[in-house]
Amino acid sequence: MRKIRLIIEYDGTNYSGWQVQPNAVTIEETIEDRLERITQGEAKLVAAGRTDAGVHAVGQVAHFDTESRLGLECIQRGLNSLLPPDIAVKEIYEAPEGFHSRYSAKSRIYKYVILNQRFPSPLHRNFSWFIHYELDLDEMNKAVQCLKGRHDFSSFRASGCNSHNPEREVLSVSLEQGPWGGIVFNIEANAFLRHMVRNIVGTMVDVGRGKIRASGFKEIFLSKDRKNAGKTAPPQGLFLVKVRY
């Protein structure tokens, strides 16, 4: 039995997230279907993170076990020829014994893109959150610095989150002006709660609009109460960038 690791890029616009679910088209199901055609056997994918509907990935990591003796290049070429154009396998490796895409991960890096300009963009509508009012980038950047370190992130945790422990360790966080009027929020943590990044961004935007100050953002964070935080940012601006091992 071999364990094979894939690095996958996808546009999540037309999918109901990563995880297989009834009566829905998902990333996992789409790739598994093609894998099983190529390997002529069961191929159950395990991902580093289960992205939600509409969320994208630049460097999703997933592994599967197989008895197939096909070469790695053959599997990658076969997958990319069968997969729809919004999913691609960028890299493929033999994984060592004991490797697990999710549990072996040391950290994950996400980015969230906000399109901050006066008019919407047809080209970027599926890859950013369009906000037409002016945002205070300096105040937003000041606000999110309190997230660094190990903390209880209950204030930014979705109600349906099934994690037993709300503590996560944020290793780095930054906010920068991107291309084409974009504002890019970058965050790396050992793991994430459900909707954690999108809830942080929704509250951060309230800071940018002047509804709350950076000090108010910190008070919301320390309250450990989701009801005090802002709305959940829409999924299309979120990207899983990289998984570190």
C-alpha positions in Angstrom: 0.0 0.0 0.0 1.3 3.4 -1.0 0.5 6.8 0.5 0.4 9.6 -2.0 0.3 13.3 -1.3 -1.2 15.9 -3.6 -0.9 19.7 -3.7 -4.2 21.0 -5.2 -5.3 24.4 -6.5 -9.0 25.1 -7.0 -11.6 27.7 -7.7 -14.4 26.9 -5.2 -17.1 29.0 -6.9 -19.1 26.2 -8.3 -18.7 23.7 -5.4 -20.4 23.1 -2.1 -17.0 23.0 -0.3 -14.4 20.3 0.0 -16.2 17.6 1.9 -18.4 15.0 0.3 -22.1 15.6 1.1 -25.4 14.3 -0.3 -27.0 16.0 -3.3 -24.1 18.4 -3.8 -21.0 18.7 -6.0 -17.8 19.0 -3.9 -14.1 19.2 -4.5 -13.4 15.9 -2.7 -15.9 13.9 -4.6 -14.8 15.3 -7.9 -11.2 14.4 -7.4 -11.9 11.0 -5.8 -14.1 10.0 -8.8 -11.2 10.7 -11.2 -8.6 9.0 -9.0 -10.6 5.8 -8.8 -10.9 5.8 -12.6 -7.1 6.1 -12.9 -6.1 3.7 -10.1 -8.9 1.2 -10.7 -9.5 1.1 -6.9 -10.9 2.9 -3.9 -9.1 6.3 -3.3 -10.3 8.1 -0.2 -8.8 11.6 0.0 -8.0 13.2 3.4 -7.4 16.9 3.3 -5.4 19.3 5.5 -8.5 21.5 5.8 -12.2 21.2 4.7 -12.8 24.5 2.9 -16.4 25.8 2.8 -18.6 26.4 -0.2 -17.2 29.2 -2.4 -13.7 29.1 -0.7 -10.6 28.7 -2.9 -7.2 27.0 -2.5 -3.8 27.7 -3.9 -2.1 25.0 -1.9 -4.6 22.5 -0.4 -2.9 19.3 0.7 -4.6 15.9 0.6 -3.4 12.3 0.7 -4.8 8.9 -0.3 -3.7 5.3 0.1 -3.6 3.1 -3.0 -2.3 -0.3 -4.2 -1.8 1.0 -7.7 1.7 0.9 -9.1 1.2 3.7 -11.5 4.0 6.3 -11.6 3.4 9.6 -9.9 3.7 11.6 -13.1 1.2 9.3 -14.8 -1.3 9.8 -11.9 -0.9 13.6 -12.0 -1.2 13.8 -15.8 -4.2 11.5 -15.7 -5.9 13.6 -13.0 -5.3 16.9 -14.7 -6.7 15.5 -18.0 -9.9 14.3 -16.4 -10.5 17.1 -13.8 -12.6 20.1 -14.7 -10.7 23.3 -15.5 -11.4 24.8 -12.0 -9.4 22.1 -10.2 -5.7 21.1 -10.8 -3.1 18.9 -9.1 0.0 21.1 -8.9 2.4 18.6 -7.3 2.4 14.9 -6.3 4.7 13.0 -3.9 5.2 9.7 -2.3 4.3 10.4 1.4 6.3 8.7 4.2 4.7 6.2 6.5 2.8 7.9 9.3 2.1 11.1 7.2 -1.4 12.6 7.6 -2.5 15.6 5.7 -4.4 17.0 8.6 -2.7 15.8 11.8 0.9 16.1 10.6 0.4 19.8 9.7 2.2 22.3 11.8 0.4 25.4 10.5 -1.9 26.7 7.8 -1.8 30.0 5.9 -4.9 31.7 4.7 -5.5 35.0 2.9 -8.6 37.0 2.5 -9.0 39.5 -0.3 -11.2 42.7 -0.2 -11.8 44.7 -3.3 -11.9 48.3 -2.0 -12.9 50.7 -4.7 -15.9 52.7 -5.9 -17.1 50.2 -8.5 -17.4 46.3 -8.6 -15.2 44.2 -10.8 -16.7 41.5 -13.1 -13.3 39.8 -13.3 -12.7 39.6 -9.5 -16.2 39.1 -8.2 -15.6 35.4 -7.4 -12.3 36.1 -5.7 -12.9 39.0 -3.4 -15.4 40.8 -1.2 -16.4 44.1 -2.9 -16.6 47.0 -0.5 -17.2 50.4 -2.1 -16.8 52.6 1.0 -13.3 53.7 2.0 -11.5 51.6 4.6 -8.9 52.8 7.1 -6.1 50.3 6.4 -3.8 51.5 9.2 -6.6 51.2 11.9 -7.5 47.7 10.6 -3.9 46.6 10.7 -3.5 48.0 14.3 -6.6 46.1 15.3 -5.6 42.6 14.2 -2.2 42.6 15.9 -3.9 41.5 19.1 -4.6 38.2 17.5 -1.0 37.0 17.6 -0.2 34.3 20.1 -2.3 31.5 21.7 -5.8 32.7 22.6 -9.4 31.7 23.0 -11.0 32.6 19.7 -14.6 32.0 20.7 -15.5 35.6 19.6 -14.7 34.5 16.0 -16.1 31.0 16.1 -19.1 29.9 14.1 -22.1 28.5 16.0 -21.8 25.2 14.2 -18.2 24.6 15.0 -17.6 21.2 16.6 -14.1 21.8 17.9 -13.8 20.9 21.6 -11.1 23.5 22.3 -11.5 27.2 21.1 -7.9 28.0 21.7 -5.7 28.5 18.6 -2.2 29.9 18.1 -1.8 32.6 15.5 1.8 32.7 14.3 1.6 35.7 12.1 -0.9 38.3 10.8 -0.6 41.1 8.3 -2.7 43.5 6.2 -1.4 44.9 3.0 -2.4 46.8 -0.1 -2.7 44.4 -3.0 -3.0 44.8 -6.7 -6.1 46.1 -8.5 -7.5 47.9 -5.5 -7.3 44.8 -3.3 -6.6 44.7 0.5 -5.1 41.4 1.5 -5.4 40.0 5.0 -2.8 37.2 5.7 -3.0 34.9 8.7 -1.0 31.8 9.8 -2.1 29.6 12.7 -1.6 26.1 14.0 -5.3 25.5 13.2 -8.5 27.4 12.6 -12.0 27.2 14.0 -15.0 27.1 11.6 -15.4 30.5 9.9 -12.7 32.0 12.1 -10.9 33.9 9.4 -14.2 35.2 7.8 -15.5 36.4 11.2 -12.2 38.1 12.0 -12.4 39.9 8.6 -16.1 40.9 9.1 -15.2 42.5 12.4 -12.0 44.0 10.9 -14.0 45.7 8.2 -16.2 47.4 11.0 -12.9 48.9 12.2 -12.0 50.1 8.7 -15.4 51.7 8.3 -15.0 53.6 11.6 -17.8 51.7 13.4 -15.4 50.6 16.1 -11.8 51.5 16.9 -8.8 49.1 17.1 -9.3 49.1 20.9 -12.9 48.0 20.4 -11.8 45.1 18.2 -9.6 43.9 21.1 -12.5 44.2 23.6 -14.7 42.1 21.2 -11.9 39.5 20.9 -11.4 39.3 24.7 -15.1 39.0 25.3 -15.1 35.4 23.9 -18.7 36.1 22.7 -19.5 35.7 19.0 -22.6 38.0 19.4 -20.2 40.9 20.0 -18.3 40.5 16.7 -19.1 41.6 13.2 -20.8 39.7 10.4 -19.2 36.7 8.7 -17.4 37.9 5.6 -18.5 36.2 2.3 -16.6 33.0 1.3 -15.3 34.1 -2.1 -12.5 36.3 -0.7 -11.0 33.4 1.2 -8.0 31.3 0.0 -6.1 28.4 1.6 -2.6 29.4 0.6 -0.3 26.9 2.1 0.0 24.1 4.7 3.3 23.7 6.5 4.7 20.4 7.8 
